[in-house]
Amino acid sequence: GNFQSEQEPFVLETLTPALVHVEGETRISYINEIQYLINKEDERNLSYNETANLIVSVLQNYLTIFSGFPGVGKTSTVNNLAKALGISGSLGNKANFLNVAVARGWTSSKDLLGNKNAIRLNYEEGRTGIYSMLKALEDCKNNPENHSVNHEMLSLILLDEANLSPMEHYWSDFLSICDTFHDGKSLNLGGRDKQFTLELPPSLRFIATINTDATVEPLSDRLLDRAGVITIGNEDLSQTESIVDNLIFNGAVPYQELAEAFMIDRKTLSGLSESGKLDSELSILQEIRNVLQLDIPNTSSVHISKRKLNAIESYCAVANELSYQQVSPIDFAVAQHILPKIKGHGKGFKERLIALDKVFSDSRLLQSKRLLKQILDNGSEFADTFSLL
């Protein structure tokens, strides 16, 4: 009963800063290099568009969800992305990338992070390692004499098989700050003492992989409203080779550079909208919303929140400058932010989706059209019940 074991300390492997800055036109070179590094692992190959979409989506969303059938390459793509970004280190789960296997039966944040022991007055961390990783990043920031730059880099946590348990329950501490994560937050874990708080850096991002079968938990509307959903297997139409003569970045790019290159603040976005540079995208969005809210007797409508509209505008404002090939950025944005919200049943709802298909055809949103066809086909097989996830 007196047995105690000391947990191995989480010592971060120091990352190497990139040699070249990512800004302006070098953003395209950076995407090409990330594409090359992912594809050379010889697992699931990505096109330029898919790579750009990955980088923009992960930077702009606190949580990005990878959905798809087992074996399509969801987990390997995330692992290869972290390696290409230069944040995974060589020791495995000892740098700025953590691969967490979600288990069946998680019900609260204590399964993800740990819990306060009221008797011993200490914090007992969970088995995931997330608490240790974030504490180590906090120590890097507070102890500059150690010359570690890890806290200045992107930090990525993979929640593998995330919907084996209800995500809204065990990820609730992070769900509540999805709208304000840009500034960094402090989590109260059960007391005023420093060991019961967790400083969350603005550079922290989550990726969750999910399956969509009868063995897993459904994702709540509240969660989907705050996440981008990338469907792995909805292949990009442009399959071009990455153009890389030599690796010019060769290290981890500081988070602040990535944020300036692939994110956009509300003031700048508002200026773009007022100048008319997003008129085409806003027009398509209005047509989609009109169809989704069209008054059809005995049929539910689909509400697209202001939060989702802002996410789509932010995505397009940045992605429009990244030279996507053949497929437009608005196509990716609609597929990731609107189609996952579709859920309904009955012949009237099917009519709504058929009208939406015409909007996609007229606007040449070919990837979204393919996903919508998948929703329609599956719904026709299952008693006119329609949803993507």
N, C-alpha and C positions, 0 to 999 in steps of 0.2 A: 503493500500500500504506500510505501514511501519512495517507490521508484520514480525517478525524474530523469529525463533525458534532455540535453541541450540541443536545440535545433541549429542546424548548420546556418551560419550567417549568410545573408544574401549579399554577396559582393559583386557589384556590377563590373562587367568587363568594359574597359574604357573604349569608346568608339573613336574612329578616326574621322575627322572633319573632311568634307569634300574639298577638292582642289579648286573647283570653278564655281562661281556664283550662279544661282538659278534665277534669271530675271529676263524680261523681254523675250527676244528670240531664242535665248538659250533654253527656254522652257520646252521647246520642241525637241532640241537635242537631248534634254534630260529624259523626256518621255521615250525617245528612241532608244536611249541607253538602258532604261528600265525594261523596256520591251525585249531588248536583246538579252539582258541578263536573265529574265524570266524564261524566255524560250530556249536558252542554251541548257537549261536543266532537263530538257527533253521530256516534259510531262504534258501539261495542257498548254498549247501555244496560244498566245494572244496576238491580235492585230494591233496596229497603232491606235485605232479608235478605242478598243477595249482597254488598252493600257492607260490612255489619257483619261478615260471614264473612271477607271479605278482610282487614279491619283486624285482627280478632282472630287470624286464622291467621298473618299476617305477623309480628305482634308476638310470638306465642307459639312460633313455629318458627324456628330458624336458617335453614332452607331450606324454601321453599314451592314446589311444582311445579305448573305449569299444563299440563294435558294436554288434547289435543283435535285435531280434524282441522285441516289447513291452512286458513286463511281465516276461522276462527271468531272471531278477535279476541283471541288470547292476548297477543301483543306490544303491541298498541295499548292493551289494558286496563292493562298494567303501566305503560306510558308515561303514560297518563292518570291513573293512581293517583298516580304520583310527582309529577306536575304539581299534582294536587288537594291532595296533602299539603304542598305548598309547598317541596319539597326538590330540585326539578330545576333551578332557576335559569332564566335566560333565554339563556345562552350555549351550552347543550348540552354535556353531560358535563363541566361545570366546577363543579358544586356537589355535593350529597350523593347524586346519582343517577348511575349509570354503566350504559350499555347496552353489553354486550359480546357480540359475535357469535362464537359458538363455531365452530371450524373442524374439518374432518375431519382425523384424524391426531394430535390432542393425546394425549400419553401420560403426562405427569407435570406436577407443579406448575410447572416452568420454563416451560411453555407458557402458564400462567395468570398467573404472577407475574414470572418471570425467573430468573436464576441467577447464582451467584458466579463471577466471572472470577478463577481462581487465579493467573493470570500478572500481570494488572494490579492485582489485589487491590482490585477494586471490584465493585459489584453492577450487573449489566446487566439492567434491567427488560424484561419482555415487552411485546408490542405492545398488550395489553389496556388499560393505564392503571390497573389495580387497585392496583399497588404505589404509583404516584404519588399516587393519590387517598387511600390510607390514610396515606401519609407526610404529606400535606398536612393531614389531620385531626389527626394526631399533633402537627404543628407548631402548629396552632391551640390545642390543649390546653396545650402547653408555653410558648406566648408570649401570655399574656393581654393584654399591652400593645397587641396589634394589634386588640383589641376585636371579634374574630370570634366568632360563636356557633355556627358550623357543627358543632363537635365535640359540642355539647349536643343536636343534632338527630338524628333517625333518619337512618341512611345505608343506601341500598338499591342493590344490584348485581344487574342483570338478566343472566342467562346465557341468551342467545337461541339456540334450537335446541341445547339443552344436551346431548342424547344423540346428536349427530353423532359424538362421541367418547365413550369410556367415562368417565362422570362420576366413578366411584369412584377412577379413576386420577389425573386432572388436578386434582380437587377434594379430594384426600386430606388435605392439610394442614388444611382446614377441617372435613372429615368427622370427624376425630379429636376435635374439640372441640365437637361438636353438643350434648352433654349438659351442658357447663359454660360455654357462651358468655355466660351472663348476667353474669358478673363481669368480662368482658374478658380477653383472653389475649395472650400474646406469642409470635410465631412466630420460631423460630430458622431463618434462611435460609442458614446455612453458616459461622458464626463468632461470636466474642464481641464484635466491634466493633459499634457502634450501627447502622452502615449495613447490617449483616447481620441485624438483628432488625426485626420489624414488630409494632407495638403495635396490637392489634385492639380497637376500642372495643366496649363491651357493646351499643351502639346499632346495630351492623352486622347487616344481614339480606340474604339472597340469595333471589331468585326465579328459577326456571328454567322455560323453556318447552320442551315436548317434543312430538314427533309419535310416533305409534305405527304405523309401517309397516315394511316390510322393509329400508328404507334406513338405519335408525338402530340404535344399540346398546341392548340391554336394560338396564334399571336393576336393580342388584343388590338382594337382600333386605336387606343391611346398610344400603344407602342409603335404601331405602323405609321401614325401621324408624325412621329419624331425620327423616323429612320428612312434611309434609302434602301430599296430592295433590288439587288442585281440578280437576275435570273441566269444562272450558269447553264448553258445549253441553248439559249436563244442567240444563235450565232450571229456575229457581225457580218455584214455583207462585204466588207472590204478586208481582204486577207493579203495584206502587203508585208513584205519583208522589212525588218528594221534596218535602217541605214546607219551603221556605226563603223567608222574607220578605226577609231581607237577610243578607249575608255577615258573620257576627259574629266569625269567627276570623281570616280574612284574613292568613294567614302560616303559618309552620312551627311546630307545637307541639313544645316541648322533649321529648326522648325520655323523660326521667324521668316527665313527666306522662302520656305515652302508656303507659308501662310500668305505672304505678300504676292507670291506668284500664282497661287491657285485658289485664293479666297477673295472675297470682296466685301467691303463694309456697306452698311445701309445707305450712307450718304452718297457714295459713289454709284451704287446701284440705282438710287432714286434719280441721280443726274442722267444716267444712261436711259432710263425709262422716259424721262421728260424730253430728252433729245430725239426720241423716236428710234433709237438703235435697237430696241427690242419690240418694235411694233408688230413684226411678223409673228414672233413667238406669242405675244399677248393676244393677237387675233386668233391664233390656233387654240390657245387655252380657253378663250371665251366661247368658241364653237364647241369645244369639248364639254365645258361646264353647262352650256345650254342643253346639250343632249342628255347629260347625266341628271339634270334637274327638270327635264321635260315632264309635264303633267300627263301621266298615263294612268288610267283608272286601276285601282287595286294593285299598284306597283310601287315599290320603294324607289326613292331617288338615291343618288350617291353624292354626298357632300364632300367638296374639296375645300379644306380649311385655308385660311390666310397663311398659316404656317407652311403648308405645302406649296402654295403659290409663290411665296417668297423663296422657298428652296429651289423651285424650278427656275425662277428668274435669276437667282444667284448662279446656279449651275450654267445656264446659257450665256450669261454675261461673260464668264471666264472661258467656257469651252468654245465659244464662237471665235476666239482669238487663237485657237490651238490647231487650226487647219485639219479638222476632221475630214476623212475621205469617204465620199459617197453617201454616208449616213449623217444626217444633221444632228447637232447636239440636242435639239428639242425632242427628237425621237427617243434618245436615251433617257431624257428627263421624264417624259411621259410614262415610259415603260417602268421606270423605277419609283416614281412618286404617285402616279394616278392609278395604274392598273392593279397594284397590290391592294388598293382600297375598295376595289369592286367586289361586292358581295350581295347576292339577291337570288330570287327564285321566281318561277312562273313564266308564262308565255309573254306577259307584258314586259318583264325584265329582259327577256331574250330580244324583244323588239327594240328595246333601248340599246342593247349591245350591237344589234345589226345597224342601227342608225349611227352609232359610234364608229363602226367599221367603215362606213362611208366617209366620215370626217377624216379618218386615218388615210383612206385611199386618196381623197382629194388633196390632203396635205403631204402626201408621200411619206408618211410615218411607217415605214415598212417593217421595222423591228416591232413596233407596238402592234401593228396589224397582225403579225405572226403570233404574238403572245395572246392577242384577243381571240384569234382563231382557236388557239389551244383552250382558252376559257370556254368558248362556245361549244367546241367538240366535246369537252369533258362534261359540260352541263347537259348536253343532249343525251349523254349516256347515263347520267345520274338524276333522272326525274326533274329536269329543268332547274337544277341548283347550280348557280354560277359563281365561281370565285377562282382567283389565281393561286391562293395559298390554302 
